[in-house]
Amino acid sequence: MHRFVWDMHYPPPESLNREFPISAIAHDTPQVPLGAWAMPGKYIVKLKVDGKTYEQPLTIRMDPRIKTFDADLWKQFEMEARIVEGMNKTFAALQQVRSLRPQSQTVLGR
C-alpha cells in the first residue's frame, strides 16, 4: 500500500519571504505563508501531462474528531481567502513601487 498526504490548501499568497515554522519536520513541512484550507466537499482533480488532461473526482472529508460547525468553517475560509487576497494586493503594490523607484531616481537626478 502507498499512502499520499496531499496539501489541501489553495495556492499561497505572493510574499517576499517563505520560511518554515519552528515546528517544521524535515522534508515534511510546507513553507509559510500558506493559502486557505480547502473546505470539505466534492472536487475534481486535474492532471495535465504532455497536453492531455486527466480528471478524477475527489472528496475532502472533515476529520471526524473535529466538531466544528459548517458555518464556522465557512467563516474561517472566507477570512483566510480575504487575507490571501490582501497579501496579493499588497505584494502587487510593492512590486509597482519597486518598478517606479529607478524612474523617480532618474527624474530627481535631473
C-alpha positions in Angstrom: 0.0 0.0 0.0 1.1 3.5 -0.7 -0.1 6.5 1.3 -0.1 10.0 0.0 -0.8 13.1 2.1 -1.9 15.9 -0.1 -1.6 19.6 0.9 -5.2 20.7 0.9 -4.6 24.4 0.7 -5.4 26.8 -2.1 -2.4 28.5 -3.7 -0.3 30.6 -1.3 -0.2 34.3 -1.4 2.6 36.2 -3.1 5.2 37.1 -0.5 8.7 38.4 -0.1 9.8 35.6 2.1 8.9 32.0 2.6 10.0 30.2 5.7 9.4 27.1 7.8 7.6 27.3 11.1 9.5 26.5 14.2 7.6 23.1 14.4 8.8 22.0 11.0 9.7 18.4 10.3 12.5 17.9 7.7 11.1 17.2 4.2 7.6 17.1 5.5 6.5 20.7 6.3 5.4 23.3 3.7 6.8 26.8 3.9 4.5 29.6 5.2 2.5 31.6 4.4 0.0 29.0 3.1 -3.2 29.5 1.2 -6.6 29.0 2.6 -7.6 25.4 3.6 -9.9 23.7 1.2 -13.4 23.2 2.5 -14.8 19.7 2.9 -16.8 18.8 -0.2 -16.5 17.3 -3.7 -13.8 18.4 -6.1 -12.3 17.4 -9.4 -8.6 16.8 -9.5 -6.9 17.6 -12.9 -3.5 16.3 -14.1 -2.0 17.6 -17.3 0.7 15.5 -18.9 2.0 16.0 -22.5 -1.0 18.1 -23.5 -3.5 15.5 -22.2 -5.7 16.2 -19.2 -6.8 13.5 -16.8 -9.7 14.2 -14.3 -10.7 12.3 -11.2 -13.3 13.1 -8.6 -12.0 13.8 -5.1 -14.0 14.1 -1.8 -12.4 16.0 1.1 -13.9 15.0 4.4 -13.7 16.6 7.8 -11.6 14.9 10.4 -14.3 13.1 12.4 -12.6 14.2 15.7 -13.3 17.8 14.8 -16.7 19.0 15.8 -16.7 22.5 14.2 -19.9 23.7 12.6 -20.0 24.2 8.8 -20.9 27.8 9.2 -17.8 28.4 11.3 -15.7 26.6 8.8 -17.0 28.9 6.1 -16.3 32.0 8.2 -12.7 30.8 8.7 -12.3 30.0 4.9 -13.7 33.4 3.9 -11.3 35.1 6.4 -8.3 33.2 5.1 -9.3 33.9 1.5 -9.5 37.7 2.3 -6.1 37.6 4.0 -4.6 35.9 0.9 -6.3 38.5 -1.4 -5.0 41.3 0.8 -1.4 39.9 0.8 -1.5 39.6 -3.0 -2.7 43.2 -3.4 0.0 44.4 -1.0 2.7 42.4 -2.9 1.5 43.8 -6.2 1.6 47.4 -4.8 5.2 46.8 -3.6 6.2 45.5 -7.0 4.8 48.6 -8.6 6.6 50.8 -6.1 9.9 49.0 -6.8 9.4 49.4 -10.5 8.9 53.2 -10.1 11.9 53.7 -7.9 14.5 53.8 -10.7 12.3 56.2 -12.7 12.0 58.5 -9.7 15.8 58.5 -9.2 16.3 59.5 -12.8 13.8 62.4 -12.5 15.3 63.5 -9.2 18.8 63.3 -10.7 17.9 65.9 -13.3 
